[in-house]
Amino acid sequence: MTIGLPTQTTDALVASGIEKSYRRGIWPVRHRQDVLRGADLTLRPGEVVGLVGENGSGKSTLMKILVGALRPDAGTVSVSGGLGYCPQEPVTYERLTCNEHFELFGRAYRMSPEAERRSRRELYEALGFERYATTRADQLSGGTLAKLNLGLALLADPEVLLLDEPYAGFDWDTYVRFWELVAQRRESGRSVLIISHFVADEERFDRIVDLRAGRTVPR
Ligand SMILES: Nc1ncnc2c1ncn2[C@@H]1O[C@H](COP(=O)(O)OP(=O)(O)OP(=O)(O)O)[C@@H](O)[C@H]1O
Protein backbone atom coordinates (compact mmCIF):
# COMPACT_ATOMS: atom_id res chain seq x y z
CA MET A 1 0.00 0.00 0.00
CA THR A 2 1.31 3.45 -0.79
CA ILE A 3 0.34 6.51 1.13
CA GLY A 4 0.37 9.68 -0.93
CA LEU A 5 1.70 12.82 0.58
CA PRO A 6 -0.57 15.85 0.26
CA THR A 7 0.40 17.83 -2.81
CA GLN A 8 1.91 21.09 -1.82
CA THR A 9 1.09 24.10 -3.98
CA THR A 10 3.78 26.72 -3.94
CA ASP A 11 2.61 30.29 -3.96
CA ALA A 12 3.87 32.23 -6.96
CA LEU A 13 4.55 35.36 -4.91
CA VAL A 14 4.41 36.10 -1.21
CA ALA A 15 4.94 39.56 0.27
CA SER A 16 4.54 40.09 3.98
CA GLY A 17 4.77 43.01 6.37
CA ILE A 18 5.85 45.51 3.70
CA GLU A 19 6.53 48.97 5.09
CA LYS A 20 7.67 52.01 3.15
CA SER A 21 7.86 55.70 3.94
CA TYR A 22 9.13 58.56 1.83
CA ARG A 23 10.98 61.59 3.10
CA ARG A 24 9.51 64.80 1.78
CA GLY A 25 10.45 68.46 1.77
CA ILE A 26 13.86 69.98 2.54
CA TRP A 27 15.43 70.84 5.86
CA PRO A 28 14.19 72.29 8.17
CA VAL A 29 10.69 71.48 6.94
CA ARG A 30 11.11 67.75 6.42
CA HIS A 31 8.60 65.10 7.21
CA ARG A 32 8.08 61.42 6.60
CA GLN A 33 5.10 60.05 4.76
CA ASP A 34 4.23 56.50 5.73
CA VAL A 35 2.82 54.95 2.55
CA LEU A 36 2.86 51.22 3.34
CA ARG A 37 2.32 50.05 6.92
CA GLY A 38 2.60 46.29 6.87
CA ALA A 39 1.05 45.31 3.54
CA ASP A 40 0.70 41.58 2.76
CA LEU A 41 0.02 40.00 -0.61
CA THR A 42 -0.01 36.45 -1.94
CA LEU A 43 -0.42 35.34 -5.54
CA ARG A 44 -1.24 31.73 -6.19
CA PRO A 45 -0.47 29.97 -9.50
CA GLY A 46 -3.20 30.65 -12.07
CA GLU A 47 -4.64 33.58 -10.15
CA VAL A 48 -5.53 36.97 -11.64
CA VAL A 49 -5.65 39.55 -8.85
CA GLY A 50 -6.66 43.21 -9.04
CA LEU A 51 -4.92 45.77 -6.85
CA VAL A 52 -7.16 48.77 -6.24
CA GLY A 53 -7.11 51.79 -3.95
CA GLU A 54 -7.57 55.52 -4.16
CA ASN A 55 -5.00 57.76 -5.88
CA GLY A 56 -1.84 57.98 -3.81
CA SER A 57 -2.69 54.95 -1.66
CA GLY A 58 0.63 53.30 -2.56
CA LYS A 59 -0.25 50.78 -5.30
CA SER A 60 2.69 51.67 -7.55
CA THR A 61 5.01 51.81 -4.54
CA LEU A 62 3.96 48.30 -3.54
CA MET A 63 4.41 46.99 -7.07
CA LYS A 64 7.88 48.54 -7.37
CA ILE A 65 8.81 46.77 -4.13
CA LEU A 66 7.40 43.46 -5.43
CA VAL A 67 9.62 43.63 -8.52
CA GLY A 68 12.67 44.73 -6.54
CA ALA A 69 12.88 48.20 -8.12
CA LEU A 70 12.41 49.81 -4.70
CA ARG A 71 13.68 48.63 -1.34
CA PRO A 72 11.12 48.33 1.46
CA ASP A 73 11.88 49.68 4.95
CA ALA A 74 10.62 46.38 6.36
CA GLY A 75 9.05 43.16 5.15
CA THR A 76 9.93 40.38 2.74
CA VAL A 77 9.08 39.40 -0.82
CA SER A 78 9.62 35.98 -2.32
CA VAL A 79 8.85 35.00 -5.89
CA SER A 80 9.03 31.51 -7.34
CA GLY A 81 9.96 31.62 -11.00
CA GLY A 82 10.39 34.42 -13.50
CA LEU A 83 8.82 37.81 -13.09
CA GLY A 84 7.59 40.28 -15.72
CA TYR A 85 6.85 43.91 -14.92
CA CYS A 86 5.03 46.53 -16.91
CA PRO A 87 5.54 49.93 -15.24
CA GLN A 88 3.02 52.75 -15.46
CA GLU A 89 5.44 54.85 -17.56
CA PRO A 90 6.94 52.77 -20.39
CA VAL A 91 10.70 52.35 -19.98
CA THR A 92 11.89 52.24 -23.56
CA TYR A 93 14.85 53.51 -25.56
CA GLU A 94 13.68 56.21 -27.96
CA ARG A 95 16.18 55.37 -30.70
CA LEU A 96 15.48 51.63 -30.78
CA THR A 97 12.76 50.03 -32.91
CA CYS A 98 10.22 47.55 -31.50
CA ASN A 99 12.24 44.66 -32.99
CA GLU A 100 15.43 45.97 -31.39
CA HIS A 101 13.69 46.25 -28.01
CA PHE A 102 12.61 42.61 -28.19
CA GLU A 103 16.15 41.53 -29.18
CA LEU A 104 17.66 43.50 -26.31
CA PHE A 105 15.19 42.22 -23.71
CA GLY A 106 15.48 38.67 -25.08
CA ARG A 107 19.21 38.80 -24.39
CA ALA A 108 18.64 40.25 -20.92
CA TYR A 109 16.22 37.37 -20.18
CA ARG A 110 18.86 34.94 -21.57
CA MET A 111 16.46 33.58 -24.20
CA SER A 112 17.77 31.83 -27.29
CA PRO A 113 17.36 33.98 -30.47
CA GLU A 114 14.83 31.43 -31.81
CA ALA A 115 12.73 31.48 -28.63
CA GLU A 116 12.81 35.27 -28.57
CA ARG A 117 11.69 35.54 -32.21
CA ARG A 118 8.89 33.02 -31.69
CA SER A 119 7.60 34.83 -28.62
CA ARG A 120 7.92 38.21 -30.37
CA ARG A 121 5.84 36.99 -33.35
CA GLU A 122 3.11 35.72 -31.00
CA LEU A 123 3.04 39.01 -29.12
CA TYR A 124 2.89 41.12 -32.30
CA GLU A 125 -0.07 39.01 -33.39
CA ALA A 126 -1.82 38.91 -30.00
CA LEU A 127 -1.55 42.68 -29.48
CA GLY A 128 -1.75 43.66 -33.17
CA PHE A 129 1.29 45.89 -33.69
CA GLU A 130 3.49 43.99 -36.12
CA ARG A 131 3.33 46.86 -38.61
CA TYR A 132 5.38 48.93 -36.17
CA ALA A 133 8.14 46.30 -35.88
CA THR A 134 10.75 48.56 -37.48
CA THR A 135 9.45 51.87 -36.08
CA ARG A 136 11.54 53.68 -33.47
CA ALA A 137 10.02 54.04 -30.00
CA ASP A 138 10.04 57.85 -30.19
CA GLN A 139 7.78 57.65 -33.26
CA LEU A 140 5.15 55.35 -31.73
CA SER A 141 1.74 56.51 -30.52
CA GLY A 142 1.07 56.29 -26.77
CA GLY A 143 -1.12 53.19 -27.21
CA THR A 144 1.46 51.35 -29.35
CA LEU A 145 4.17 52.24 -26.84
CA ALA A 146 1.96 50.71 -24.14
CA LYS A 147 1.68 47.53 -26.28
CA LEU A 148 5.47 47.39 -26.58
CA ASN A 149 5.78 47.90 -22.81
CA LEU A 150 3.38 45.01 -22.18
CA GLY A 151 5.02 42.84 -24.86
CA LEU A 152 8.44 43.25 -23.24
CA ALA A 153 7.04 42.17 -19.86
CA LEU A 154 5.50 39.08 -21.50
CA LEU A 155 8.43 38.12 -23.74
CA ALA A 156 9.96 35.44 -21.50
CA ASP A 157 6.54 34.03 -20.47
CA PRO A 158 7.06 34.81 -16.76
CA GLU A 159 5.36 32.83 -13.98
CA VAL A 160 4.35 36.11 -12.34
CA LEU A 161 3.26 39.18 -14.31
CA LEU A 162 2.86 42.54 -12.56
CA LEU A 163 1.09 45.27 -14.51
CA ASP A 164 0.71 48.87 -13.39
CA GLU A 165 -2.38 50.21 -15.18
CA PRO A 166 -1.49 48.47 -18.43
CA TYR A 167 -4.45 49.38 -20.60
CA ALA A 168 -4.91 53.12 -20.01
CA GLY A 169 -3.96 53.93 -23.66
CA PHE A 170 -5.52 50.89 -25.34
CA ASP A 171 -8.35 51.09 -27.85
CA TRP A 172 -11.32 48.76 -27.34
CA ASP A 173 -10.01 46.01 -29.64
CA THR A 174 -6.66 45.93 -27.84
CA TYR A 175 -8.39 46.01 -24.47
CA VAL A 176 -10.35 42.87 -25.43
CA ARG A 177 -7.15 41.18 -26.72
CA PHE A 178 -5.41 42.12 -23.48
CA TRP A 179 -8.01 40.27 -21.40
CA GLU A 180 -7.75 37.26 -23.74
CA LEU A 181 -4.01 37.18 -23.05
CA VAL A 182 -4.67 37.36 -19.31
CA ALA A 183 -7.20 34.50 -19.56
CA GLN A 184 -4.62 32.37 -21.39
CA ARG A 185 -2.11 33.00 -18.63
CA ARG A 186 -4.62 31.95 -15.98
CA GLU A 187 -5.28 28.70 -17.89
CA SER A 188 -1.57 27.92 -18.10
CA GLY A 189 -1.14 28.41 -14.35
CA ARG A 190 0.59 31.78 -14.58
CA SER A 191 -0.24 34.54 -12.08
CA VAL A 192 -1.11 38.14 -12.90
CA LEU A 193 -1.40 41.16 -10.60
CA ILE A 194 -2.98 44.23 -12.17
CA ILE A 195 -3.32 47.72 -10.75
CA SER A 196 -6.70 48.85 -11.98
CA HIS A 197 -8.89 51.91 -11.65
CA PHE A 198 -11.87 50.55 -13.53
CA VAL A 199 -14.71 49.27 -11.40
CA ALA A 200 -16.13 47.76 -14.61
CA ASP A 201 -13.24 45.28 -14.70
CA GLU A 202 -13.98 43.81 -11.30
CA GLU A 203 -15.64 40.63 -12.56
CA ARG A 204 -12.56 39.84 -14.66
CA PHE A 205 -10.44 39.23 -11.56
CA ASP A 206 -10.36 36.11 -9.39
CA ARG A 207 -9.81 38.32 -6.37
CA ILE A 208 -9.51 42.00 -5.56
CA VAL A 209 -7.17 43.45 -2.99
CA ASP A 210 -7.75 46.97 -1.73
CA LEU A 211 -4.89 49.10 -0.45
CA ARG A 212 -6.16 51.23 2.44
CA ALA A 213 -4.13 53.19 4.98
CA GLY A 214 -0.99 51.31 3.96
CA ARG A 215 -2.43 47.81 4.35
CA THR A 216 -4.02 45.33 1.98
CA VAL A 217 -7.65 44.47 2.63
CA PRO A 218 -9.53 41.75 0.69
CA ARG A 219 -12.65 43.00 -1.10
N1 LIG B 1 9.71 58.89 -4.97
C1 LIG B 1 8.82 59.43 -4.14
N2 LIG B 1 9.18 60.37 -3.24
C2 LIG B 1 8.30 60.90 -2.38
N3 LIG B 1 6.98 60.56 -2.33
C3 LIG B 1 6.56 59.63 -3.21
C4 LIG B 1 7.43 59.01 -4.16
N4 LIG B 1 6.73 58.12 -4.89
C5 LIG B 1 5.46 58.17 -4.44
N5 LIG B 1 5.36 59.07 -3.44
C6 LIG B 1 4.14 59.39 -2.66
O1 LIG B 1 3.68 58.18 -2.08
C7 LIG B 1 2.25 58.10 -2.15
C8 LIG B 1 1.85 56.81 -2.89
O2 LIG B 1 2.22 56.95 -4.26
P1 LIG B 1 1.93 55.79 -5.31
O3 LIG B 1 2.36 56.30 -6.65
O4 LIG B 1 2.51 54.52 -4.83
O5 LIG B 1 0.33 55.70 -5.24
P2 LIG B 1 -0.73 55.02 -6.23
O6 LIG B 1 -1.74 54.34 -5.37
O7 LIG B 1 -0.02 54.18 -7.24
O8 LIG B 1 -1.36 56.29 -6.93
P3 LIG B 1 -2.18 56.49 -8.33
O9 LIG B 1 -3.47 55.74 -8.19
O10 LIG B 1 -2.39 57.95 -8.38
O11 LIG B 1 -1.31 55.97 -9.44
C9 LIG B 1 1.78 59.38 -2.83
O12 LIG B 1 1.40 60.30 -1.82
C10 LIG B 1 3.01 59.87 -3.56
O13 LIG B 1 3.00 61.27 -3.64
The ligand as an SDF file (V2000), in Angstrom:
LIG
                    3D

 31 33  0  0  0  0  0  0  0  0999 V2000
    9.7070   58.8870   -4.9720 N   0  0  0  0  0  0  0  0  0  0  0  0
    8.8180   59.4290   -4.1380 C   0  0  0  0  0  0  0  0  0  0  0  0
    9.1850   60.3710   -3.2380 N   0  0  0  0  0  0  0  0  0  0  0  0
    8.2960   60.9050   -2.3770 C   0  0  0  0  0  0  0  0  0  0  0  0
    6.9840   60.5630   -2.3350 N   0  0  0  0  0  0  0  0  0  0  0  0
    6.5580   59.6280   -3.2140 C   0  0  0  0  0  0  0  0  0  0  0  0
    7.4330   59.0120   -4.1640 C   0  0  0  0  0  0  0  0  0  0  0  0
    6.7260   58.1210   -4.8930 N   0  0  0  0  0  0  0  0  0  0  0  0
    5.4630   58.1680   -4.4360 C   0  0  0  0  0  0  0  0  0  0  0  0
    5.3580   59.0740   -3.4420 N   0  0  0  0  0  0  0  0  0  0  0  0
    4.1360   59.3910   -2.6640 C   0  0  0  0  0  0  0  0  0  0  0  0
    3.6790   58.1780   -2.0840 O   0  0  0  0  0  0  0  0  0  0  0  0
    2.2550   58.1000   -2.1550 C   0  0  0  0  0  0  0  0  0  0  0  0
    1.8530   56.8140   -2.8910 C   0  0  0  0  0  0  0  0  0  0  0  0
    2.2180   56.9470   -4.2600 O   0  0  0  0  0  0  0  0  0  0  0  0
    1.9260   55.7880   -5.3140 P   0  0  0  0  0  0  0  0  0  0  0  0
    2.3550   56.2970   -6.6540 O   0  0  0  0  0  0  0  0  0  0  0  0
    2.5130   54.5240   -4.8270 O   0  0  0  0  0  0  0  0  0  0  0  0
    0.3300   55.6980   -5.2360 O   0  0  0  0  0  0  0  0  0  0  0  0
   -0.7310   55.0170   -6.2270 P   0  0  0  0  0  0  0  0  0  0  0  0
   -1.7420   54.3400   -5.3720 O   0  0  0  0  0  0  0  0  0  0  0  0
   -0.0200   54.1820   -7.2390 O   0  0  0  0  0  0  0  0  0  0  0  0
   -1.3630   56.2890   -6.9270 O   0  0  0  0  0  0  0  0  0  0  0  0
   -2.1810   56.4880   -8.3280 P   0  0  0  0  0  0  0  0  0  0  0  0
   -3.4740   55.7430   -8.1850 O   0  0  0  0  0  0  0  0  0  0  0  0
   -2.3880   57.9550   -8.3800 O   0  0  0  0  0  0  0  0  0  0  0  0
   -1.3080   55.9710   -9.4410 O   0  0  0  0  0  0  0  0  0  0  0  0
    1.7800   59.3760   -2.8290 C   0  0  0  0  0  0  0  0  0  0  0  0
    1.3960   60.2990   -1.8160 O   0  0  0  0  0  0  0  0  0  0  0  0
    3.0110   59.8720   -3.5600 C   0  0  0  0  0  0  0  0  0  0  0  0
    2.9980   61.2750   -3.6390 O   0  0  0  0  0  0  0  0  0  0  0  0
  1  2  1  0
  2  3  1  0
  2  7  2  0
  3  4  2  0
  4  5  1  0
  5  6  2  0
  6  7  1  0
  6 10  1  0
  7  8  1  0
  8  9  2  0
  9 10  1  0
 10 11  1  0
 11 12  1  0
 11 30  1  0
 12 13  1  0
 13 14  1  0
 13 28  1  0
 14 15  1  0
 15 16  1  0
 16 17  2  0
 16 18  1  0
 16 19  1  0
 19 20  1  0
 20 21  2  0
 20 22  1  0
 20 23  1  0
 23 24  1  0
 24 25  2  0
 24 26  1  0
 24 27  1  0
 28 29  1  0
 28 30  1  0
 30 31  1  0
M  END
$$$$
